[in-house]
Every structure is written in C-alpha cells, then in structure tokens.
Amino acid sequence: VVEFGSATVSEADIIAFARAYDPQPFHIDKAAAAKSQFGGLIASGLQVMAVTFASLIEAGFLRGGGMGSPGLDEVRWWKPVRPGDTILMQARVTEIKPSETRADRGYVTLIFEVFNQKRERVVSYSCVEIIKRRGAVNSRGAAA
C-alpha cells in the first residue's frame, strides 16, 4: 500500500473544473447547490480522480514506466468532496502479471482509494496499469 501527497480542493477549483467539464448546478452554482440533495457545493467526482491521479504521477509512482491502462473498474463516489477538503490517495497493488505476448511489459492491478481529511473514503476504483518491465527487451530489440 502506497500513500501519495495530499491536495486541498478550493471553491474556485471546483467551479472552474465543473464549468469546463461537468457543469451541473451543484458543482458551479452555490445557491443551486445549497438547494440540492448535497446541501452545498461539491467537487465533481471526475475532478477528484484527476487531482489524485496527478498526485500519483507527481509522486513518481510509475517512474516513467507507465504505458497506459485499458480502463477503470468499480468506480464509486462514497462521499462528496467539498470546498476546503484535503484529499489523500492510497494505492494497493493486488496483482502483478507479466505479459504473455510482449516481454517488455506487464500488468499491475491496483485498487485506489481517496480519503478526505477526516479519513473518510470519498472515491474508490480499480484499474490495470500497463508497466514497462525492468531489463526486458521490447519487440524492436531495445531495452525497456
């Protein structure tokens, strides 16, 4: 299990992200958000995932070895992230598997969990990350 740096999400961040990518009233309009089922402004779940993924990259978790991912599974938004919340990402490796067809890579299955400053889980998801293998030779004969 690896924990990554934290990030505080401001009201301005929430509104700017939502205006560009998820313009629902409870993300962009304080008055409308107050009347919503959330009782106030909340961050887009997509924003929370983007912020925490940036923390993952900045922490050097993939160390330049990331080769992409075929997708995410089991995405869950457990609690809303509100202005001023500080979020922390945790990753747990659950499986490592060498590629059967390409010697230069393998597949790492990860469970990601994101917590707020109260250590309440706010987001979780799993993914398979394609990772360069150390010392392996790719299909063009170059070291990976």
HUWOZI-V25990 format. One record per run of one state. SS is the DSSP state (@ for helix, = for strand, . for the rest). FROM is the first residue (numbers start at 1). TO is the last residue. If there is no record, write none. Layout:
ss;from;to
SS;FROM;TO
SS;FROM;TO
This chain:
ss;from;to
.;1;1
=;2;8
.;9;10
@;11;21
.;22;24
@;25;28
.;29;29
@;30;35
.;36;44
@;45;58
.;59;65
=;66;77
.;78;85
=;86;98
.;99;104
=;105;115
.;116;120
=;121;132
.;133;136
=;137;137
.;138;142
=;143;143
.;144;144
